Amino acid sequence: MKAYEINTYEGSTIVFAETRGKARTVAMHTAIGEDVGFLEFDVHRAPQFDSCYRGHHEMDWTDPKDRLTLVKAGWYCSGDFECDSKNCCAKDYCLRYEREEEYQDA
């Protein structure tokens, strides 16, 4: 399976599929794709996430292993997920957490 980054006006996600077209189909069944037309998805290969495929069609932000991988790649909490940075498994790599710490220290 190949990893694809999917972007919409609702947000972004990583899905796994055999082709770009199949990635669009998978994306239609994600939280960010429910109200998006097939051709409205911005789809890009994300080979850095290929090795993250573990039988699921989408990386799961609530899974600590997936979250850590995504945060190390520059992703951070937004949208439906309230940031609990103090207890986050990826806080040591999170730019948002670093900014919050700097803001509190100022």
PyRosetta script that sets phi, psi and omega in degrees:
from pyrosetta import init, pose_from_sequence

init()
pose = pose_from_sequence("MKAYEINTYEGSTIVFAETRGKARTVAMHTAIGEDVGFLEFDVHRAPQFDSCYRGHHEMDWTDPKDRLTLVKAGWYCSGDFECDSKNCCAKDYCLRYEREEEYQDA")
pose.set_psi(1, 145.9)
pose.set_omega(1, 178.4)
pose.set_phi(2, -108.1)
pose.set_psi(2, 147.2)
pose.set_omega(2, 178.2)
pose.set_phi(3, -92.8)
pose.set_psi(3, 140.6)
pose.set_omega(3, 177.7)
pose.set_phi(4, -132.1)
pose.set_psi(4, 135.8)
pose.set_omega(4, 172.8)
pose.set_phi(5, -88.2)
pose.set_psi(5, 127.8)
pose.set_omega(5, 179.8)
pose.set_phi(6, -111.6)
pose.set_psi(6, 128.5)
pose.set_omega(6, 177.9)
pose.set_phi(7, -124.0)
pose.set_psi(7, 136.5)
pose.set_omega(7, 174.3)
pose.set_phi(8, -141.0)
pose.set_psi(8, 177.8)
pose.set_omega(8, 174.9)
pose.set_phi(9, -66.8)
pose.set_psi(9, -14.3)
pose.set_omega(9, 178.7)
pose.set_phi(10, -86.7)
pose.set_psi(10, -18.3)
pose.set_omega(10, -178.1)
pose.set_phi(11, 144.2)
pose.set_psi(11, -157.9)
pose.set_omega(11, -177.2)
pose.set_phi(12, -135.1)
pose.set_psi(12, 155.9)
pose.set_omega(12, 175.7)
pose.set_phi(13, -156.2)
pose.set_psi(13, 166.8)
pose.set_omega(13, 173.6)
pose.set_phi(14, -113.1)
pose.set_psi(14, 126.1)
pose.set_omega(14, 177.1)
pose.set_phi(15, -121.2)
pose.set_psi(15, 162.9)
pose.set_omega(15, 179.5)
pose.set_phi(16, -119.3)
pose.set_psi(16, 131.2)
pose.set_omega(16, -179.9)
pose.set_phi(17, -159.8)
pose.set_psi(17, 168.8)
pose.set_omega(17, -179.4)
pose.set_phi(18, -80.9)
pose.set_psi(18, -29.7)
pose.set_omega(18, -178.8)
pose.set_phi(19, -138.9)
pose.set_psi(19, 167.5)
pose.set_omega(19, 178.1)
pose.set_phi(20, -62.0)
pose.set_psi(20, -41.6)
pose.set_omega(20, 178.6)
pose.set_phi(21, -63.6)
pose.set_psi(21, -41.0)
pose.set_omega(21, 178.0)
pose.set_phi(22, -68.3)
pose.set_psi(22, -30.4)
pose.set_omega(22, 176.2)
pose.set_phi(23, -64.1)
pose.set_psi(23, -38.4)
pose.set_omega(23, 176.5)
pose.set_phi(24, -61.9)
pose.set_psi(24, -42.5)
pose.set_omega(24, 179.5)
pose.set_phi(25, -63.5)
pose.set_psi(25, -44.2)
pose.set_omega(25, 177.0)
pose.set_phi(26, -60.5)
pose.set_psi(26, -43.2)
pose.set_omega(26, -177.6)
pose.set_phi(27, -60.7)
pose.set_psi(27, -30.6)
pose.set_omega(27, 180.0)
pose.set_phi(28, -64.2)
pose.set_psi(28, -17.8)
pose.set_omega(28, -178.3)
pose.set_phi(29, -107.0)
pose.set_psi(29, 19.6)
pose.set_omega(29, 176.2)
pose.set_phi(30, -105.2)
pose.set_psi(30, 169.8)
pose.set_omega(30, -179.5)
pose.set_phi(31, -61.0)
pose.set_psi(31, -33.9)
pose.set_omega(31, -178.5)
pose.set_phi(32, -85.8)
pose.set_psi(32, -7.3)
pose.set_omega(32, -174.8)
pose.set_phi(33, -110.8)
pose.set_psi(33, 1.1)
pose.set_omega(33, -174.7)
pose.set_phi(34, -59.3)
pose.set_psi(34, -38.1)
pose.set_omega(34, -176.0)
pose.set_phi(35, -112.6)
pose.set_psi(35, 26.2)
pose.set_omega(35, -175.6)
pose.set_phi(36, -116.0)
pose.set_psi(36, 136.8)
pose.set_omega(36, 177.4)
pose.set_phi(37, -73.3)
pose.set_psi(37, 154.5)
pose.set_omega(37, -176.0)
pose.set_phi(38, -50.9)
pose.set_psi(38, -43.3)
pose.set_omega(38, -176.5)
pose.set_phi(39, -85.5)
pose.set_psi(39, -3.8)
pose.set_omega(39, -179.2)
pose.set_phi(40, -85.6)
pose.set_psi(40, -8.6)
pose.set_omega(40, 179.0)
pose.set_phi(41, -76.7)
pose.set_psi(41, 133.3)
pose.set_omega(41, 172.0)
pose.set_phi(42, -92.5)
pose.set_psi(42, 111.1)
pose.set_omega(42, -171.6)
pose.set_phi(43, -116.5)
pose.set_psi(43, 128.0)
pose.set_omega(43, 178.2)
pose.set_phi(44, -135.8)
pose.set_psi(44, 141.3)
pose.set_omega(44, 174.1)
pose.set_phi(45, -62.9)
pose.set_psi(45, 141.1)
pose.set_omega(45, 178.7)
pose.set_phi(46, -130.8)
pose.set_psi(46, 70.4)
pose.set_omega(46, -173.8)
pose.set_phi(47, -60.2)
pose.set_psi(47, -22.0)
pose.set_omega(47, 179.0)
pose.set_phi(48, -65.0)
pose.set_psi(48, -15.8)
pose.set_omega(48, 179.7)
pose.set_phi(49, -105.4)
pose.set_psi(49, 1.7)
pose.set_omega(49, -178.9)
pose.set_phi(50, -53.9)
pose.set_psi(50, -41.1)
pose.set_omega(50, -176.8)
pose.set_phi(51, -73.1)
pose.set_psi(51, -6.0)
pose.set_omega(51, -179.3)
pose.set_phi(52, -85.1)
pose.set_psi(52, -6.3)
pose.set_omega(52, -179.0)
pose.set_phi(53, -66.5)
pose.set_psi(53, 123.4)
pose.set_omega(53, 180.0)
pose.set_phi(54, -132.9)
pose.set_psi(54, 34.2)
pose.set_omega(54, 177.6)
pose.set_phi(55, 94.1)
pose.set_psi(55, -3.6)
pose.set_omega(55, 178.7)
pose.set_phi(56, -103.0)
pose.set_psi(56, 150.1)
pose.set_omega(56, -178.3)
pose.set_phi(57, -84.0)
pose.set_psi(57, -8.2)
pose.set_omega(57, -178.5)
pose.set_phi(58, -146.2)
pose.set_psi(58, 142.5)
pose.set_omega(58, 173.2)
pose.set_phi(59, -69.1)
pose.set_psi(59, 143.9)
pose.set_omega(59, -173.1)
pose.set_phi(60, -111.9)
pose.set_psi(60, 111.6)
pose.set_omega(60, -179.1)
pose.set_phi(61, -58.5)
pose.set_psi(61, -28.6)
pose.set_omega(61, -179.3)
pose.set_phi(62, -80.4)
pose.set_psi(62, -10.8)
pose.set_omega(62, 175.8)
pose.set_phi(63, -84.4)
pose.set_psi(63, 120.6)
pose.set_omega(63, -176.1)
pose.set_phi(64, -56.1)
pose.set_psi(64, -37.3)
pose.set_omega(64, -179.7)
pose.set_phi(65, -66.0)
pose.set_psi(65, -44.8)
pose.set_omega(65, 177.7)
pose.set_phi(66, -66.0)
pose.set_psi(66, -43.0)
pose.set_omega(66, -179.2)
pose.set_phi(67, -60.3)
pose.set_psi(67, -45.9)
pose.set_omega(67, -179.4)
pose.set_phi(68, -59.8)
pose.set_psi(68, -43.7)
pose.set_omega(68, 178.7)
pose.set_phi(69, -62.3)
pose.set_psi(69, -45.4)
pose.set_omega(69, -179.6)
pose.set_phi(70, -65.4)
pose.set_psi(70, -43.0)
pose.set_omega(70, -179.1)
pose.set_phi(71, -66.1)
pose.set_psi(71, -39.4)
pose.set_omega(71, 176.8)
pose.set_phi(72, -61.4)
pose.set_psi(72, -25.6)
pose.set_omega(72, 178.7)
pose.set_phi(73, -89.3)
pose.set_psi(73, 2.0)
pose.set_omega(73, 175.5)
pose.set_phi(74, 105.7)
pose.set_psi(74, 2.4)
pose.set_omega(74, 178.8)
pose.set_phi(75, -80.9)
pose.set_psi(75, 161.5)
pose.set_omega(75, 177.7)
pose.set_phi(76, -154.8)
pose.set_psi(76, 169.2)
pose.set_omega(76, -177.6)
pose.set_phi(77, -62.6)
pose.set_psi(77, 139.0)
pose.set_omega(77, 172.3)
pose.set_phi(78, -167.9)
pose.set_psi(78, 171.8)
pose.set_omega(78, 175.5)
pose.set_phi(79, 66.7)
pose.set_psi(79, -123.1)
pose.set_omega(79, -174.9)
pose.set_phi(80, -72.9)
pose.set_psi(80, -13.2)
pose.set_omega(80, -175.0)
pose.set_phi(81, -105.3)
pose.set_psi(81, 112.7)
pose.set_omega(81, 176.7)
pose.set_phi(82, -73.1)
pose.set_psi(82, 135.9)
pose.set_omega(82, -176.4)
pose.set_phi(83, -77.9)
pose.set_psi(83, 119.0)
pose.set_omega(83, 173.5)
pose.set_phi(84, -111.4)
pose.set_psi(84, 65.7)
pose.set_omega(84, -169.1)
pose.set_phi(85, -58.8)
pose.set_psi(85, -34.3)
pose.set_omega(85, -178.4)
pose.set_phi(86, -63.7)
pose.set_psi(86, -31.1)
pose.set_omega(86, -178.0)
pose.set_phi(87, -107.0)
pose.set_psi(87, 7.2)
pose.set_omega(87, -175.7)
pose.set_phi(88, -73.9)
pose.set_psi(88, 137.2)
pose.set_omega(88, 178.7)
pose.set_phi(89, -66.8)
pose.set_psi(89, -15.9)
pose.set_omega(89, -175.8)
pose.set_phi(90, -114.0)
pose.set_psi(90, 14.4)
pose.set_omega(90, -173.6)
pose.set_phi(91, -60.3)
pose.set_psi(91, -28.4)
pose.set_omega(91, -179.4)
pose.set_phi(92, -68.4)
pose.set_psi(92, -14.3)
pose.set_omega(92, -177.9)
pose.set_phi(93, -117.2)
pose.set_psi(93, -0.2)
pose.set_omega(93, -170.5)
pose.set_phi(94, -90.2)
pose.set_psi(94, 121.6)
pose.set_omega(94, 178.0)
pose.set_phi(95, -66.0)
pose.set_psi(95, -35.7)
pose.set_omega(95, 178.7)
pose.set_phi(96, -63.5)
pose.set_psi(96, -42.8)
pose.set_omega(96, 178.6)
pose.set_phi(97, -62.6)
pose.set_psi(97, -44.0)
pose.set_omega(97, 178.8)
pose.set_phi(98, -59.7)
pose.set_psi(98, -42.5)
pose.set_omega(98, 179.5)
pose.set_phi(99, -64.9)
pose.set_psi(99, -40.9)
pose.set_omega(99, 177.7)
pose.set_phi(100, -62.0)
pose.set_psi(100, -41.8)
pose.set_omega(100, 178.6)
pose.set_phi(101, -63.1)
pose.set_psi(101, -44.2)
pose.set_omega(101, 178.9)
pose.set_phi(102, -62.6)
pose.set_psi(102, -40.9)
pose.set_omega(102, -180.0)
pose.set_phi(103, -64.2)
pose.set_psi(103, -41.4)
pose.set_omega(103, -179.4)
pose.set_phi(104, -70.1)
pose.set_psi(104, -31.0)
pose.set_omega(104, 179.6)
pose.set_phi(105, -77.2)
pose.set_psi(105, -18.2)
pose.set_omega(105, -176.4)
pose.set_phi(106, -77.9)
pose.dump_pdb("model.pdb")
